[in-house]
């Protein structure tokens, strides 16, 4: 992936339903270029689907379950990252140093959904170990 692919993905993360014409204008390229890039990213498995995601205040969804999963990765980290970015429960993904290679922020609607999400993440080829912490409450000073 080159810089244009990265910028296109960033635009799509902000609004996956943005019209191709708007994306093309924002990126300074033709609509055909955007269409071809999106088709290639889908074909290569980088884009695995489109979804609508709302951003809400953290306290606006008190029943939402939040967790952080630390992952150790063996082999191709880029493949693991691509798979994680396609996972619906993944709210954010962070590259880290130290014992863990990646830190995954999860947001799901139930413990059953958290369990299923963790099972899928642990099944990604290249994930060799994980540790998950569930968010209980936020302390403010």
N, C-alpha and C positions, 0 to 999 in steps of 0.2 A: 504494500500500500504506500502511495506517495502522499505528499502534502495535500493535494486536492481531495483525495479519498478521506483523509483525516478531517479536513474542514467540512466535507459533505456529511460525514457521520456526525460531527458535532452539531451541525444544523438539524439533522434528522433527530438527534437526541432531544433537542430543544422542542421540535415540533415535527413528529413523524408524519403528520398529515399535510405538511406544507406542499403547496402546488409546485410542480417541477419548474414552472416559469419563475416563481419566487426564489427557489433555490438557485437557479441559473443566474438570476440577477444578482443575488447576494454573493455568489461565488465568482462572478465575472466571467462566466463561460456560457456556451450555448445550451439550450434545452436538450438537444441531442446528446451532448457530452454528459449532462446529468443523468439522463435516462440510461445511457450506455454504462456509466459508472455504477449506477444502482443495480442494473441487471447483472453486471459482473460481480459485484459484492454479494448479491444474493446467490448467484451460481457458485461462487467460491465458498459459501457458507459463512461469510463474515456477517452479513445481515441474515438473521434467521426468522424475522417476522417484524411486524409493525404493531404497536399497541399505543393506546392512549394512557398517559400517566399524569396524574394530577400532583401538584406540589402543594402541600398543606402545612400549616403551622404544626410543629410537633405535638402540641397539646390538643389539636383539633381532632385527632383520632386516638382517643385514650385506650381503645380496645386493640389497637394494632400491636402486634408483637414485633419487637425490634431485637436483633441479635447481631453479634459480630463473630465471624468465623475466620480464624487464622489458618492459612493453608501452606503446606510444604509441597513444592512441585519438583518432580524429577523429569528431565527431558525438556520438551518443547513448551516453554512457558507461554508463548504466543498462542498456541492451540488452546491451552487451558483458559487464557484470558478471553479468547473469542467465545468459547463455550459459556463462560460465566456471564459475559455481556448479553448473551441471549437468554439468560435465565430470568423469568419474570419476578422472582422474589429478591433479586439483587438490586439494591438501591444505589450502591456505590462500590467501587472496586479501587483498592489502593495497593501500590507497589511498596514494599517495606524492606528493611534490612534486619539482620539478626536471625533468630531461629526460624522465623516464618517468612515465606516469600511474598505472600499476598494477604491482605486483610479485606474481607468481604463484609459489607454492611447489608444486612437482610431486613426486609420489612414484609411481614405477612399477616394474614387475617386470623390465623388460629394456630394452636400447637400442632394440629394434624398437618397443616400446610407447611409449618416450619420443618417438621419431620420429613415430609416428602421432598421439600427443597434440599435439605441436607443430604438426603439419600441420593438425589440426582447429582449434587455437587461432588459427593464422595465417589460417585461412579464415573466421573470425568477422567479419561485417560491422562495420566501424568500427575494426578493428585495423589500424593503418597501418605499424607497425614493431615489431620485437621483437629482444631480445638475450637469449640463454640461457647460463647458467653451470651446469656440472655440479659437484655436490658431490663432492670427492675424499676428504677425510677431515676429522675434527674435531680441532683442536689444543686441548688443555687445559693451563692454566697451573699 
